[in-house]
């Protein structure tokens, strides 16, 4: 489905990634380059599950022309659908 990086080229007080899906959809995620600075919370809002990742006090990423992409060094979340309940349209 996608990924979200907790590092950018400017310092940040807080970065939050929030995903809201119907309870019939089960999400899974992988936290790459994990750090204790990324906090995870799962809550419900009516018939929805809400997944939230937050990191605070994020330092600026120093740009270097020959550096590896940020995915190699900085924390990021990759989410995907593990399963769902419902009628198939195949």
Protein Blocks (a to p, Z undefined) as FASTA:
>chain_A
ZZcdfbdfbdcfbdcddddddfkbccddddehiafklccddddehjaccdddddehiacd
dddfkbccfklmmccdddddfbdcdddfZZ
